[in-house]
Amino acid sequence: MRILTWTVPMIAAAALVAAAPSANTRGAAPRTEAVHFDGTLSVMTYNIHGLPWPLAWGRPADFDRIAATLRDMRAAGRNPHIVLLQEAFTDDAKAIGRAAGYPYVADGPDDRATNGTTPVGAQQRFAADESWTHGEGVGKYVGSGLQILSDYPIVAIHRMAFPRFACAGFDCLANKGAMLVRVSLPGQAEPVDVVTTHLNSRRASDVSDARSNEAHSLQIASLTAFIRQWHDPRDPLIVGGDFNAGQTSGRRIDLTDHAARDWSFGAPMNNAYAAAAALHLPFSADARLSQQRARDWEFFAPGQRTTLTLRRIDIPFGHGPDGTMLSDHVGYTATYALDRRPVTSFS
């Protein structure tokens, strides 16, 4: 068995962290005047590869370019209204939102967050097989890497850490979990619930596929319980992030089944790329790449009085003219139209 130094495990985790949920503040007054809302909402998900040195080199310069691009888009009136960041581990990565002009920034929780859930049944066998040489069972060394940036007021924040045992390999060195924010839209009676997460990797975790896939399944179950605890089914729901489903059929089926069956209390759940394909919207080469890799997803569902309809997908962060990228992921934006409708109950 390969013995690793402590330095690499401490910074190798790609992760999400969570803390105890905050109080539900649905309907709280916005802190400041929000920007104009024209009936459409654009949401970008982007894993920015914010691992610290020495696992990643030259990242601060790329983060500056990401912020500058978002700033330029803002000046042109084209910036995404909400941005979901993953792997924003370093201070430079966490500074992107403010530098880009977003008035509301919610940080995912830190490495001190805990989840008291204990393993039961088969989970006990999974937990008993942890290996400290692969970063399991030795504690959390980094924060979540999660941030949500918003042009509109964030009126509630809920955070969740996955159970300590629900991870595999070097991913365990980060306190993975999820974050839900409730966003108030000017002139809209109902807010929108927005969730981001980053699930256990497969090969990068450096354990067997069977073990990493089981951890992935445990995390999806925890994510589902978290969404059902804090999502208000009266409101539209958007869930985005790095789900690390990839081309592994079991992971994809587990993810899409939970999303369709459990997250939206019976409201129809879709994902942005599938909706775009059904509408025969044009896909750029980077959009096709992102769809094929199947790591970064945006799921969406309407509320009881507000529809949520995909209008387009844009790629603010893909390959540049010289073929380089600012991250190892594509950052894509889904734009939705929100419309009022009579009260409807979902069954």
N, C-alpha and C positions, 0 to 999 in steps of 0.2 A: 504494500500500500504506500502511495506517495505521501511523504511528509512535507508539508508546506510551512513556510515561515509565517510568523504572526502578521507581518506587514501586509502581505498580499491579502489574506482573508479580511483584514480590517477595512480594506478599501475596494474589495472585489465585488461586494454585494450590490446588486441592482434592486432597489427596494422601495417599500412604502411603509410609513410609520403611522401609528394612530394613537390617540389619547381618548380619555373618557368623553362621551358625547356631551355637547353643550345643551343648554335648555332650548326647547323649541321656541323660536321667536317669530313664528308666522304672523305676518301682519305688522311687524315692527316698522316704525317710521324710518325712511331712508336717512342716512347720516348727512348726505349732501345731495345737491341737485344732480339728477342723472342726465346723461346725454339723451338726445331725442330718440324715440323709438318709433320706427316707421312700419311696424307690423312684421318685420323679418328679424330673425336672430341667427347670427353666425357663430359657430363654435368650432374651434380648432383643437385637435389633439396632437401632441408633439413630444416624443421622447428625445430630449436634447443631448443625450450622451454626456451627462454632467458628472462623470466619475472624476475624482481628484487624481492628481499626479501621484505615482508614475503610471497608473493604468491608462490615463489619457493625457495627451500632450497638446499644448497650444489651445486649450479650450477657452480661456478668457477672451482671446481675440475673436473666436467664433461666436461667443455669447454677445460680445459687443455688436457684431454684425447682425445677429438675430434681433437684438433690441433696435438697432438702427433701421432694419427692414420694417419692423412693426411700426416704428415711429414714422417712417416715410409713408407707409400704408395709411396711418392715421391722418397724416397731413392731406392725403388724397381722398379721405373718407372711405377707405377700403379695408381698414384693419378688422380682424375678427372681434366681435363684441366680447366673447368669452374665450379664454385660452386655458387648456388643460395641459400642464407640463408634468412630465415624468423624468426622473433622474436629475432633478435640480438639487444636487447634493451640496455643492460648494456655495460660498457666499457670492462669488461672481455669477453663478447660475441663478441664484435666488434674486439677484438684482435686476434681471431682465424686465420683469413686469413694471417696476417703478420707472426704469429708464425708458421704457416704451410708452409711458404715459397712462398706464392703467390706474385708476383711482382706488380700486378695490383689489386687494391681494390676500388670499387665504393660504396659509402654509399648512402642509400636512404635518402631523405631529412628529415629535422627536423620538430619540432612542430610549427614552425613559417610560414611554407608554406601555401599559400592560393589558393583558386579557386573561382573566382568571379561569377561562374554560379549561377543563381537564379532559384528557382523552378517555374514551370509553370503547369497549369492544375491540374491533380491529384497529382502531386508532391507538390503542395501548401497544399493540405489537409494532405498529409503525414508529411510535415514539421511542420504544425500547431499542430500535435498530439505529438510532442516531450515531453519527461518527464525528468526533471532534476534529479529526484530521481533514474533514471536508467542511469545517465551519459550523457544524451542528452542535447545539447544546452548550456553546461557550459564551453566549450573551450577544447583545446587539451593539454594534459599533458605529452605525451611521443612522441618520434620520431618514425620513420617508422618501425624500426626493420628489414629493408631490407639491404642486402649487396650482391654484386656480386664480386666474386674473380676470377681472371683469370691468366693463364700462358701466355696468349697472349695479345698484347697491346689493351687497350680500347681506341678507338680514338674518341668516342663521347658518351655523356651521356645525356639522357632526362628524366625528372622527372615530375610526375603529381600527384596532390592531388585530391582526389574525392571531389565533391562539399560538403560543410559543412553539408547540409541536408541529403546527401546520405549515411546514416549510421543508425544503430539501436542499442539501449542499450549501454552497457559499451564499445562496440567497438568504440563509438563516442569519447571516451577520447583519442584515438590515431588518428593521422592524416593519415588515410589510403589512399593508392594510388597505383602507379606503377612506375617502372623504366625500361627504355630501354637503353642498351649499344650496341655500334657497336664495334665488335671485329675484328681486322685485323689478318689474318692467314698468316704466312710466305709462300711466293711463290704462294699465291692465289690472283687472280685478284679481286675477290669480297670478302668483309667482310661478317660476319654473324651478324644479329640482334638478341639479346637475351633480353627477357623481364622477369621480375619477379614481382609478386604481392602477396597480402594476403587479401582475401575477408572476408566480414562480417560473423562472426560465427552465429550459430543458437541458440542452448540452452545456450551456455556460455554468450551470450549477455543479457540474463535475461529479455527478452521481449517475446511477443507472436510470434509463428512461422510465422504468417501472416506478422507481422511487420519486423521481421528479413529477411524473404524471399523477401519482397519488397525492402528492402535496398540492398540485394544481387543482385537483378535484376538491380537496379539503378547503382550499381558499375560495373556490367558487361557491361552495356551500355557505361559508362564512359571509361572503359578499352578499349572497342572496338574503340571508337573515338580516344583515345590516340594512339593505335597501328596504326590505319589508318593514323593518322597525321604524325607519325615519322618513321614507317617502310618503307624502300625502297623495293618495290616489285622485284627489280632486284636481291635481295640478299636472301639467306636462312633465315628462321625465326624459333626461338625456344622460346616458352613461357612456363615458369614453375613457380611453387609456390604452396602455400596452398590456394586452391580455395574454400575450405569449402563446396563442393557440397554434399558430403556424400551420404546417401541413399534417399535423398529427390528428387523425380523424377522431380519436377518442376525446381529445381536448376540445376540438371544434364542436362536436356534438354535445358534449357536456355544457359548454358555454352557451351555445345557441338555444339548447333546450331549457336551461334555467332562465335565460333572458325572456324567452317567449312565454314560458309557463308561469313564472313566479315573480318577476320584477314589477309588473305593472298592474297587478290585481285584476287581470282580465282584459285590460285595454290592449288593443293590437300593438305589438312591439315589432319594430323593424330595425334594420341597420342601414347606415348611409350608403354603402357601396351596393348592397342588394337593391335598395330603393332606386338608386341612380341607374342601375342596369335595367330594372323594370321600366323605367321611364325613357330608356334609350338615350340617356345623356352621354355626351362625348367624354371619353376618358383619355387623359394625357398618358404619356409613357410612364411618368412617375406615379400617377393614380393607379395604373395597371400593376406597377411594381408593388405598391403598398397593398393593393387588394390581394395579390398573389401571395405575398409574404404572410398576410393574415395575422399580424401581431397587433396592429393598431386598429381599433374598432370604435365606432360611435353607434350606439343603440338609441332609439327614440320611441316614445309613446305619447299619445295625446292625453290631455286631462279630461275631466268629465264635462267641462264647458268650453274647452279650448282645443282646437285641432292643431296638429303639428305636422306639416307637410314639407318634404324635402323639395328644394328648388334647384340647388346646384351643388357641385363639389369643386373647390378650388385648391390649388397646391402652392401655397406661399413659399414652402421650403422643400425643394427637391434638388435636382441636379442643376448646377449653374452652367453657363455657356462653356466653361472649361471642363465640365464633367465632374466637378467636385461637389460635395455636400457639406453643410454646416453641422450635420449629425449623421449617425449611422441609420437613422430612421427618416422617412418622409413625414413632413408635417402637413396635414390636410385640414381644410375647413369645409364643414357642411353648413349650408344656409337653409333655414327653415322658415316657412310662413306660418304665422299664428293667426287663427281666425276664431271668432266666437261662434257658439252654436247652442241650441237648447240643452237643458240639463239632460244628461244621459247616464244610465247606470250600466256598468259592465258586469257580465256574469261569467 
